[in-house]
Amino acid sequence: MSLKSKIVYNTAIQFGGRFLTSFVGFLTTLILARYLGAQNYGVYTKIYTLAAFFYLFIDFGLNAVYVRKHKDNLAKLGEIFVLRTVFFVISLMIIGLFLFLTQNLIFTPTQAIWALLFTPTILLFGYYTTLNIVFQLRLRYDLSVLAAVVGGVVGLALLLATIRLGLIYAIFSVVFGYLITVMLSFFFVSRISGLKYGALFQYSRGALLKMVHESLPLGVMLFLNTMYSRADVFVLSAIKGDSAVGVYQLAYKFFEFPLSFAAFFANSIFPHYIKIYEVNPARFWQVFKKATLYLVLVSFLFTLGAFLLAPLLGLIKSDYAASAKPLQILSLSYPIFFLTSALSWLVFVIKKEKHLVWIYGLSFLINVVGNILWVPHVGYFASSWLTVLGEVLVLVCLIKIVKI
């Protein structure tokens, strides 16, 4: 199979899987949004968003560093499992401190307990991401997708059976779905690589510290990227209330689905980027430019689709008719997000990833300050436009870095 065919196949597998898991997620969102209404759906969104901040913290760019450093050698995989376990403990400490300092400003005491019950998804996400190293190197994303789909379906089935009992049961159903995904992923990994459970936590202290040092720029960038793109949830909650969060986040939920296409494309092509760049830099630039062009062209289709379908959000429940406009505004940034995704990985390939920290740090500060200043006046429309403008800033900075 040619390089182009492999990239297309693995991207299609991931995106097809994303479609299936997102369809399951759509049904979950539909059930929650329709049953809970904008107010309580906003509460669930806050809980999910708090955990989501730490999904990319626990990711920390470790997969990319591992692939670049160890290629297809899986002997050191235990180091990643240990690091992600440590990062989970750190995440719990930060979440606990955040809940203590904010008190009733964002989460009520009951909501804070629910948020803590949702935190195991952070660790499970980290383990699933680690196992994806094997799927990536063995080019078996179909198995990764299968595990995610099965876990999502199990979680959805549990949600359907318990949703009328309260929001806490929705939380347990999501956690259980993640658990099934991780267990099934490890089963598949053991079959295609021979990796045993006992090897998952073998490590040396020196190797762990070195891995953290090498992944630090990318890890901080990923965390700041999430912070700057999702901090608006807490600003909206504190200033406009949970109903505004529910309306805006339903729009954002649909907006972020196509963004995964760029991420899956990067997952498929990144190992090939590394190999080609080391052997033939001229060939690398040819492949990169062509791949990025195709990626950006696809993004325009998503923008068009979002504009046409956004008015249908009101069919879920009348509360969400107002979600159409924010989705249309957000969809204007698809070409920008797809291009910044490609350039971010380019910066990593050419080993200039340290610049990503200040780029996303600056974007985070601007986004938070902008939301605090403008949300009181124009609500979630401010959050929508600031997401677009923030990504424009990131793109300009990345273009400058690549040209250095």
Order of alpha helices (4+ residues) and beta strands (2+ residues): alpha-alpha-alpha-alpha-alpha-alpha-alpha-alpha-alpha-alpha-alpha-alpha-alpha-alpha-alpha
